[in-house]
Amino acid sequence: MATSEAAYQVEKNLVGHDDNAITQQDIDPYVAGDNSESMKALAWMGKNKVKVVDVPKPKIVEPRDVILKVTGTTVCGSDLHLYHGSVIQLAEGDILGHEFCGVVEEIGPEVKGIEVGKRYVASFQVACDDCYFCKKKLSSQCEKTNSNTTAKAMYGGRTAGIFGYSHFTGGFAGGQAEYVRVPLGDVNLLEIPNDIPDEKALYLSDVLCTSYHCVQDTGVYEGDYVAVFGAGPVGQMAGVFALENGASKIIFIDTEPRLSFVRSRWPDVHKNKLHLVDFKKLSHGITSKETVVTKLKELTAGRGPDVALECAAGEYAKGWTHWLEISVGAETDTSEILNEMIEGVRNYGRCGITGVYVGYTNHLNVGSLMQRGIRLIGNGQAPVHMYWNELMEKIKSGKLDPLQMVSHRASIEDLDKVYAKFEAREDGMQKVFIETKFSFPRDPNSPELTTY
């Protein structure tokens, strides 16, 4: 906690922001909110500690703001990096959450095309729709919504602002709350058709666009063998989208209960294309024992998959070397999964990284990368605006059912408990729908409410 908060104080008080942002950064919701009315929200209180708190309801601050009354939100695997304090520049009391939908309650005087009372889903990124990247629909790389100088120094450039994802990405209060202020609301909200329930539309905020982008950006083609590292919601849906692109074999690398969950929800017509690899039953590193790499070769005629998709993250070390190096700050991310991908795919294979990597890693097998012609692709934060209309059409037509990844429903009052259970993967929790007091009646095809 001290390290994350200290990094924010350095940025705030010593380094300072750049002047590129067209929307205010680091607005304190406790100061800028409407003190006459409170709401419930999930706040970060320190490493591995979150709490449901009562905070002031947000109000219009800028002329293109929209106040959204939240009817659905969720917890993402990316939220666990915040929960663990792995992402820098968090401050105690920050409101988390970057996936949410709801009903517009109020709009600023310059908002166009958004109507009070209608339902919308928000993109997890805050984009301007006018800069170089936004004009190319690469909304996650917007140049005008994040002025953090530390991010620019670390990465050589910045991402867009992101809801509920620390001051490193603009310090925007998140969507795990009963209300959200959406800056540039006429850009960052997509109307939800009347015949699409929140339980399906919500996931256009992030997970559906992220998994789709992973497949499209890395390149999955007809007949490809595809290895998916991480069988959480992003990995599961990446596998589904890889099938849509014509993949002939999908190999998931994870452990229980996620492997069994994916098997249980996998389309029956494609059961023969599904293969599951439990990494906990295998060795790792340089060894003569069976490893993930040798298992991948065995399943693909000795050559390796055409494509590997990293849908896990860089903070989870397998061996003691990386665990120690992360613990003492010698690296921020382990290269173990990256090496398994690089070594596992065929010569001239493609490796896409969608799981979150924060900074630096050691022991990357750059020799295999170079000698065998492996394409290592950072997929980046997914550009939601590029895909959300297309994916909404797939949902409307019935070609895409987001509910195949949804395992639980809970209330915002229990959200702090959901974090702990989601991290521990208790009760087979895969993806959860979080309801608020404003939520509509449950869609009958979605999970029943669970209370904790």
ChimeraX attribute file (.defattr): number of C-alpha atoms within 10 A of each C-alpha:
attribute: neighborCount
match mode: 1-to-1
recipient: residues
	/A:1	20
	/A:2	14
	/A:3	13
	/A:4	20
	/A:5	19
	/A:6	15
	/A:7	17
	/A:8	23
	/A:9	16
	/A:10	13
	/A:11	19
	/A:12	16
	/A:13	9
	/A:14	9
	/A:15	13
	/A:16	14
	/A:17	17
	/A:18	12
	/A:19	11
	/A:20	12
	/A:21	19
	/A:22	14
	/A:23	21
	/A:24	15
	/A:25	18
	/A:26	18
	/A:27	15
	/A:28	15
	/A:29	20
	/A:30	15
	/A:31	11
	/A:32	14
	/A:33	19
	/A:34	16
	/A:35	13
	/A:36	7
	/A:37	11
	/A:38	16
	/A:39	14
	/A:40	19
	/A:41	30
	/A:42	27
	/A:43	27
	/A:44	27
	/A:45	18
	/A:46	21
	/A:47	17
	/A:48	15
	/A:49	17
	/A:50	23
	/A:51	19
	/A:52	20
	/A:53	18
	/A:54	15
	/A:55	22
	/A:56	20
	/A:57	23
	/A:58	26
	/A:59	20
	/A:60	19
	/A:61	17
	/A:62	18
	/A:63	14
	/A:64	19
	/A:65	23
	/A:66	30
	/A:67	24
	/A:68	30
	/A:69	26
	/A:70	27
	/A:71	25
	/A:72	30
	/A:73	30
	/A:74	25
	/A:75	23
	/A:76	21
	/A:77	22
	/A:78	16
	/A:79	19
	/A:80	17
	/A:81	21
	/A:82	25
	/A:83	24
	/A:84	16
	/A:85	21
	/A:86	19
	/A:87	22
	/A:88	23
	/A:89	27
	/A:90	32
	/A:91	22
	/A:92	16
	/A:93	20
	/A:94	26
	/A:95	32
	/A:96	26
	/A:97	27
	/A:98	26
	/A:99	26
	/A:100	35
	/A:101	31
	/A:102	31
	/A:103	23
	/A:104	22
	/A:105	16
	/A:106	18
	/A:107	24
	/A:108	19
	/A:109	12
	/A:110	12
	/A:111	18
	/A:112	13
	/A:113	8
	/A:114	19
	/A:115	17
	/A:116	13
	/A:117	13
	/A:118	15
	/A:119	25
	/A:120	26
	/A:121	27
	/A:122	29
	/A:123	30
	/A:124	30
	/A:125	30
	/A:126	30
	/A:127	33
	/A:128	25
	/A:129	21
	/A:130	15
	/A:131	16
	/A:132	14
	/A:133	19
	/A:134	21
	/A:135	12
	/A:136	13
	/A:137	19
	/A:138	21
	/A:139	30
	/A:140	26
	/A:141	25
	/A:142	26
	/A:143	24
	/A:144	24
	/A:145	28
	/A:146	33
	/A:147	27
	/A:148	29
	/A:149	20
	/A:150	23
	/A:151	19
	/A:152	15
	/A:153	10
	/A:154	12
	/A:155	12
	/A:156	9
	/A:157	13
	/A:158	23
	/A:159	26
	/A:160	27
	/A:161	32
	/A:162	26
	/A:163	30
	/A:164	28
	/A:165	28
	/A:166	27
	/A:167	30
	/A:168	26
	/A:169	26
	/A:170	27
	/A:171	26
	/A:172	33
	/A:173	30
	/A:174	26
	/A:175	31
	/A:176	30
	/A:177	32
	/A:178	26
	/A:179	29
	/A:180	29
	/A:181	26
	/A:182	27
	/A:183	28
	/A:184	24
	/A:185	27
	/A:186	21
	/A:187	22
	/A:188	23
	/A:189	25
	/A:190	22
	/A:191	19
	/A:192	20
	/A:193	14
	/A:194	9
	/A:195	7
	/A:196	14
	/A:197	16
	/A:198	27
	/A:199	25
	/A:200	21
	/A:201	27
	/A:202	27
	/A:203	27
	/A:204	27
	/A:205	26
	/A:206	24
	/A:207	24
	/A:208	26
	/A:209	25
	/A:210	27
	/A:211	25
	/A:212	24
	/A:213	23
	/A:214	31
	/A:215	27
	/A:216	17
	/A:217	17
	/A:218	21
	/A:219	18
	/A:220	24
	/A:221	19
	/A:222	12
	/A:223	13
	/A:224	19
	/A:225	24
	/A:226	30
	/A:227	28
	/A:228	27
	/A:229	26
	/A:230	23
	/A:231	28
	/A:232	25
	/A:233	25
	/A:234	29
	/A:235	29
	/A:236	27
	/A:237	26
	/A:238	30
	/A:239	28
	/A:240	20
	/A:241	21
	/A:242	27
	/A:243	23
	/A:244	14
	/A:245	17
	/A:246	14
	/A:247	21
	/A:248	17
	/A:249	23
	/A:250	26
	/A:251	22
	/A:252	28
	/A:253	24
	/A:254	20
	/A:255	16
	/A:256	13
	/A:257	16
	/A:258	22
	/A:259	20
	/A:260	14
	/A:261	19
	/A:262	23
	/A:263	16
	/A:264	11
	/A:265	13
	/A:266	18
	/A:267	14
	/A:268	9
	/A:269	7
	/A:270	13
	/A:271	12
	/A:272	11
	/A:273	14
	/A:274	16
	/A:275	15
	/A:276	18
	/A:277	19
	/A:278	14
	/A:279	18
	/A:280	14
	/A:281	11
	/A:282	14
	/A:283	15
	/A:284	19
	/A:285	14
	/A:286	7
	/A:287	8
	/A:288	9
	/A:289	10
	/A:290	12
	/A:291	20
	/A:292	23
	/A:293	20
	/A:294	17
	/A:295	16
	/A:296	25
	/A:297	18
	/A:298	12
	/A:299	15
	/A:300	17
	/A:301	9
	/A:302	13
	/A:303	15
	/A:304	26
	/A:305	26
	/A:306	23
	/A:307	29
	/A:308	31
	/A:309	30
	/A:310	27
	/A:311	27
	/A:312	25
	/A:313	23
	/A:314	23
	/A:315	21
	/A:316	15
	/A:317	18
	/A:318	17
	/A:319	12
	/A:320	9
	/A:321	13
	/A:322	23
	/A:323	17
	/A:324	13
	/A:325	17
	/A:326	20
	/A:327	11
	/A:328	10
	/A:329	10
	/A:330	13
	/A:331	19
	/A:332	22
	/A:333	24
	/A:334	26
	/A:335	24
	/A:336	22
	/A:337	22
	/A:338	22
	/A:339	18
	/A:340	20
	/A:341	31
	/A:342	31
	/A:343	23
	/A:344	26
	/A:345	27
	/A:346	23
	/A:347	19
	/A:348	16
	/A:349	22
	/A:350	23
	/A:351	28
	/A:352	25
	/A:353	25
	/A:354	26
	/A:355	25
	/A:356	19
	/A:357	21
	/A:358	18
	/A:359	13
	/A:360	15
	/A:361	18
	/A:362	16
	/A:363	11
	/A:364	15
	/A:365	15
	/A:366	12
	/A:367	12
	/A:368	14
	/A:369	19
	/A:370	12
	/A:371	10
	/A:372	16
	/A:373	15
	/A:374	22
	/A:375	18
	/A:376	17
	/A:377	16
	/A:378	16
	/A:379	21
	/A:380	19
	/A:381	24
	/A:382	25
	/A:383	27
	/A:384	27
	/A:385	26
	/A:386	17
	/A:387	18
	/A:388	22
	/A:389	14
	/A:390	11
	/A:391	18
	/A:392	21
	/A:393	12
	/A:394	13
	/A:395	17
	/A:396	15
	/A:397	10
	/A:398	10
	/A:399	11
	/A:400	18
	/A:401	14
	/A:402	21
	/A:403	17
	/A:404	20
	/A:405	20
	/A:406	20
	/A:407	17
	/A:408	19
	/A:409	22
	/A:410	21
	/A:411	20
	/A:412	24
	/A:413	21
	/A:414	17
	/A:415	23
	/A:416	19
	/A:417	16
	/A:418	25
	/A:419	21
	/A:420	16
	/A:421	15
	/A:422	19
	/A:423	14
	/A:424	11
	/A:425	16
	/A:426	12
	/A:427	11
	/A:428	16
	/A:429	21
	/A:430	25
	/A:431	24
	/A:432	23
	/A:433	26
	/A:434	26
	/A:435	28
	/A:436	21
	/A:437	14
	/A:438	14
	/A:439	19
	/A:440	14
	/A:441	9
	/A:442	15
	/A:443	13
	/A:444	7
	/A:445	8
	/A:446	18
	/A:447	17
	/A:448	14
	/A:449	13
	/A:450	10
	/A:451	11
	/A:452	11
